[in-house]
Amino acid sequence: MPSCSEWYALQVYQRLEKITALLLNQKGFDLFLPTYTVKRRWSDRVKIVEQPLFPGYLFCRLDLRERWLPVLTTPGVNSIVGAGKEPIAIPETEIETVRRIVRSATAAEPWPYLHCGDRVTISDGPLRGFEGILAEMKNECKVSIHLLQRSVAVVVDREIVLPRNVARPLTGPLWKD
């Protein structure tokens, strides 16, 4: 009989993703915890650390008809992500896409999910603190800033455009050598 196991996102306590993954792995579950590396600066040193690409989440392959209870009773697991009380499976192709990104030499990091029309804040540079509406996203972003029932479009680096209620970049400062 073919396996009916599918991938599901598990919401877990932030900063406990690795420990929770270890506990679930010990229970025999197939897990995926995508990570990226980042430089963190302390007062006396700079260290490269691995951080979850999706903070507060990890991915688990399971058959909901049989083995969901051991997952939910694992310390660190809050819930299986879904709509209401109905868990929603993640297509294998999406998991494989993230695996390919993590395995590639491409730098990847968490980033706010933005659409044209979203209210945004500029987080750095001479326009720091300005709020506007995201008008266009490419390598650079065009942000429409409103004043006196008029609009001025400014082009800024994509890295400094954040959702309106986020005061700083999600990953902290990044140092490039």
C-alpha positions in Angstrom: 0.0 0.0 0.0 1.5 3.4 -0.9 2.4 5.8 1.8 -0.1 8.6 2.5 2.5 10.8 4.2 2.7 14.4 3.1 4.7 17.5 4.2 3.2 19.8 6.8 4.5 22.9 8.4 4.7 22.8 12.2 4.5 25.9 14.2 7.1 25.6 17.0 8.5 27.9 19.7 11.0 30.4 18.2 14.6 29.7 19.1 13.7 26.0 19.9 13.4 24.9 16.2 16.6 22.8 16.4 15.8 21.1 19.7 12.2 20.4 18.5 13.5 18.9 15.2 15.9 16.7 17.2 13.1 15.4 19.4 10.9 14.7 16.4 13.8 13.0 14.6 14.3 10.7 17.6 10.6 9.7 17.3 11.3 8.7 13.7 9.8 11.5 11.7 11.2 12.8 8.4 12.0 16.5 9.0 13.3 19.5 7.1 14.6 22.6 9.0 16.0 24.9 6.3 18.7 27.2 7.7 21.0 30.0 6.5 24.2 31.4 7.9 24.6 34.9 9.3 27.4 36.8 11.1 26.5 37.9 14.6 28.7 40.5 16.3 29.3 40.4 20.1 31.4 42.9 21.9 34.5 40.7 21.7 34.0 38.7 18.5 32.1 38.0 15.3 30.7 34.5 14.9 28.9 32.8 12.0 25.8 31.0 13.2 23.0 29.0 11.6 19.5 30.4 11.9 16.2 29.0 10.7 15.1 30.3 7.3 11.5 30.2 8.6 11.7 31.3 12.3 9.1 29.5 14.4 8.5 26.7 11.8 9.8 23.4 10.7 8.5 20.9 8.1 7.5 17.3 8.9 6.4 14.5 6.6 3.7 12.5 8.3 0.5 10.6 7.7 -2.2 12.5 9.6 -4.4 9.4 9.7 -1.9 7.6 11.9 0.8 9.7 13.5 -0.3 13.2 14.3 -0.6 12.8 18.1 3.1 12.1 18.7 4.0 15.2 16.8 1.6 17.5 18.7 2.8 16.1 22.1 6.4 16.8 21.3 7.8 19.6 23.5 8.2 22.7 21.4 5.4 22.0 18.9 2.5 24.4 19.0 0.4 23.2 16.1 0.2 21.8 12.6 -0.3 24.8 10.3 -3.7 24.8 8.5 -7.0 26.6 8.0 -8.9 26.5 11.2 -8.5 23.0 12.6 -7.8 21.5 9.2 -4.0 20.9 8.6 -3.0 21.8 5.0 -0.3 19.7 3.3 2.6 21.5 1.5 3.3 20.3 -2.0 6.5 18.2 -2.4 7.6 20.7 -5.1 7.6 23.6 -2.7 9.7 21.6 -0.2 12.1 20.7 -3.0 12.4 24.3 -4.1 13.4 25.4 -0.6 15.9 22.4 -0.4 17.5 23.6 -3.7 17.8 27.1 -2.5 19.4 26.0 0.8 21.9 23.7 -1.1 22.8 26.3 -3.7 25.5 28.9 -3.2 22.9 31.6 -3.3 22.6 33.7 -0.2 19.2 33.3 1.3 17.6 34.9 4.3 14.1 35.5 5.8 12.4 38.5 4.1 9.1 40.2 4.6 6.4 39.1 2.3 5.5 42.2 0.3 3.1 43.0 -2.5 2.7 46.1 -4.6 0.1 48.3 -2.8 1.4 47.3 0.7 2.1 50.1 3.2 5.9 50.1 3.9 8.5 52.0 5.9 12.0 52.9 4.7 14.4 51.5 7.3 17.7 53.2 6.5 19.4 56.0 4.6 18.3 59.7 4.2 14.6 58.6 4.0 14.7 56.5 7.1 11.3 56.4 8.8 9.3 57.6 5.8 6.2 55.6 5.1 4.6 55.0 1.8 3.0 52.5 -0.5 5.0 50.0 -2.4 4.5 50.8 -6.1 7.0 48.5 -7.8 9.5 45.8 -6.8 12.5 44.8 -8.9 16.1 45.0 -7.9 15.1 48.3 -6.4 11.8 49.4 -5.1 9.6 52.3 -6.1 7.8 53.7 -3.0 5.1 56.3 -3.3 5.2 58.8 -0.5 2.0 60.9 -0.1 1.9 64.6 1.0 -0.7 67.3 0.4 -2.8 64.9 -1.6 0.1 64.4 -4.0 2.5 61.5 -4.5 6.2 61.4 -5.0 7.8 58.2 -6.2 11.3 57.4 -4.8 13.5 54.5 -5.8 15.3 52.8 -2.9 17.2 49.6 -2.4 15.0 46.6 -1.8 16.8 45.8 1.5 15.5 48.9 3.3 11.8 48.5 2.4 9.9 46.8 5.2 6.3 46.3 6.1 4.9 49.4 7.8 4.9 48.0 11.4 8.5 46.5 11.2 11.0 48.9 12.7 14.2 47.1 11.7 15.4 44.4 9.3 14.2 40.9 10.4 17.7 39.3 10.5 19.6 42.1 12.2 22.6 43.8 10.7 24.5 41.8 8.1 28.3 42.4 7.7 29.9 41.7 4.4 33.6 41.0 4.0 
